[in-house]
Amino acid sequence: MNRGFFITGTDTHVGKTFVTTQLMKNWNGFLDLCSTNSQNKSTHQTYKVLGIKPVASGCMDTPWGLRHDDALLLQQTANVKLKYEHINPFCFTPPISPNIAAAQQISSLRVNTILKACHPALTTDCDFIFVEGCGGWLTPLNEQETFADLAQALGFEIILVVSIRLGCLNHALLSAKQIEGSGLKFAGWIANLDQPSTLCIQEIVDTLRIRMTAPLLGIMPFHPLNF
């Protein structure tokens, strides 16, 4: 595997999965945004791309077991095919924070157990792997650990998805500050225009562009599936 990216957001329902799948579909353009030669491969080459969501809550009960729409989209978008259990090893039915959902099942989520469960995906032969978090940067996994700890353990570059809406300035700047303090490479942020009724969209984007040290990688226009 050449490069890995951890996709986090300013909150839940900010469009992390939509953005991740678009990056997976258009990784050549994404390379240009990141200004890397990616091992000097031609930008016209087809890359092997994988997306996983280690932890998900709000899953559906199906004949094949618990399934989450986001994880299914990642599985369908990837051109490296894995079993669902390797895309989303930890899934919970109630749409609540994963630490609470796990506690209700008298179990706990730990970074080391998540990494172990993700080992088949993390060691799969691919050029790029996108790991989607759950909720925001500091969403708890258990009493001590958060998704930030999982990102630290992975050591991947971070991409922050910002839903451009009322209140996002505070959420985005706080998230960015935490990411910058992690010591991980902050590859950049993506403005997600999933709330078309928001006032002063361009002014909000410009405010964040000025105040964020990480680059704006792109602006995701409104789409019916963009949520």
N, C-alpha and C positions, 0 to 999 in steps of 0.2 A: 504494500500500500504506500502511495506517495504522500498524500495529504489528507488530513482530516479536519472537519469543521464542526464545531458545536453550535447549534442554532438555539438561541435563547430569545426571550421576548420581554417586553415591559410588563406583561400581564398574561393572563389566559385569554383565549379568543382574540388574539391580535393578528392572526394569519401566519403563524410560524410554518404550518404544514403547507399552505399554499405557496409561500415564498420558497420553502425548501424544495418542493417539487418543481417550481420554475427554475431554480438554480440547477437542479439535477437535469432538467431538459435542455438547459442552455449553458452548460458548464464552459464551453469555449469562450463565450462572451464574458463569463464570470472570471475566467483567467485573465482576460484583458483588464478587467476592473481591478484585479488584485496585483496587476503589473508583475507577473512572474512568468518565467519561461517553462515552468513545470517540467524539469528534467529535459529542456530543449525539445520537447515534442511539438510537432506541427499543430497549429491551432485547427487544422482541418482533419486531424486524426480523431477517430472515435475512441472516447475514453470509457473505461469500465467504471460505472458509478453505482454506489449503493447508499441507501438511506435507511436508518433505523430509528425507532422510538423505544428506548429501553423500558420506560415506565409510562403507563397510560391509565387514566381513570375515566369512568363513564363508558365502559365497554358494553357491547351487546352480547347477549347469550345466543349462540348459533349452534347448529348441529355439529359444528367442528370445534366448538369451545368458545371462549370469550374472544371477541374481536373488536378492534377499535377502528373507526373510519379513517383516522389520520394514518395509522400504521398500515392499513390496507392500501391507501393512496401511495405511501412511500414504497411499499412492496411492488405495486403495479408500475410505478414510474421507473424504478431501477432497471438497468439492463444487466445487472448481476442478480441472479435469482436465488433466493434463500427461502427456507420454510418460514411460515409466519412466526413460529415460536422463536426464531432467531432474530426476527425484526422487532418483536415486541414480547420479550420474555416475562415481563411483569405487567399484568392487566387486572384491573379492578372494576367491578360493576358500578358502584355509586359514583356520581360525578362530583367528587370531593377531593381535597388535597391528598396526594398519595400517602403521606405519613399517617393521616387519619384512617384512610381506607385500609391500609396494612394493619393498623392497630385493631381495627374492627374484626379482622380475620385472625387475630392473635398471632400476628407475625410482624416482622420488621423489615424495612428496606435498608440495606447497607451498601456502601460504595463497593466494597470488595465482592459482595455476592452479585451485584449488578455487573461488575466487570467480568466475573466468572461466567455468568449467563450470556454475556455479550461476546465471549471469546470466539465462537464460531464466526460471527460477523466481523469482528475486529481483525481476525487473521485471514479473512477471505481475500483472495487475489483481486484487488481493484485499484484504480488510480485515485479515486476520490471517495471518501465516505462522509456522509452528513449524519450527525447524531442530533436528533431533535429532543430538546428538554421538555419539561412539563410545567406549564405556568411560566413564572419568571425566574430570574437568576438565583434568588434566595429561597425558592420554594423548598420547604423541608422534606427530607427523606425520612428522618427519624428525629430523636431528641437532640442529637448533636450535629448531624450532617445535613447538607443541603445539596441542591443540584450544582451549586458552585464547586463543592467538593468533588462531585463526579467529574465535572469539567477539568478540575485540577488533575485528577487521577488520569484522565485521558490525555491531557496535554495538548489538545487540539486548539486550532485558532478559533476565535469567537466571532460570531456574527449576531448582532442584535437587531431584532425586528421591532420596529416602532409603529404602532397603529396611530395614525395622525388623527387625533380626536381631542376633545377638551380634557385637560389633565395630563396629556402625554408629555408635556415639557418637563414637569417634575419627575414623572416616572422614568423617562428616558435619561435624564441627566443623573439621577440617582443610580440607575442601573449601570450607566457608563462609568461612573466613578468607582463602583464596586468592581467592575470588570477590569478597569485600568489598575486597580490596586491588587489584582490577583497575580500579576506577573505573567499572565498568559498573553499571547499575541492577540490584540484586538483588531481583527481584519477590517472591521467596519460595520456600518449599520445600514439598514434598508428602511426607507419610508414606505409604509403600506397604507395606501389610500382606500381603506375598507369602509370608511364612514363618509360618503359623499356629501352629506348634509353639514359636515363640520365647517364652521366659518373660518376664513383666513388661512386656508390650507397652505398656500405658498409661504405666507409669513411664518407659520409654525415651522415648516421645513427649513426656511432660511435661519430662523432663530437657533434651531438645533445644529445646523451646519456651522454656524459661527462659534457655538459654544462647545461642540464636540471635537475632541482631538482626533478621534478615529474618522476615516473618510466616509462620506456618503457613497455607498456602492451603487445605489440605484433607487428609483421611485417606482413602486408597484402600483399601476393604475387600478381603479375600481373594476371588479369583476364579480358576477353573482356568486362565484365560489370562493371569493377572496374574503375569508373570515376566519 
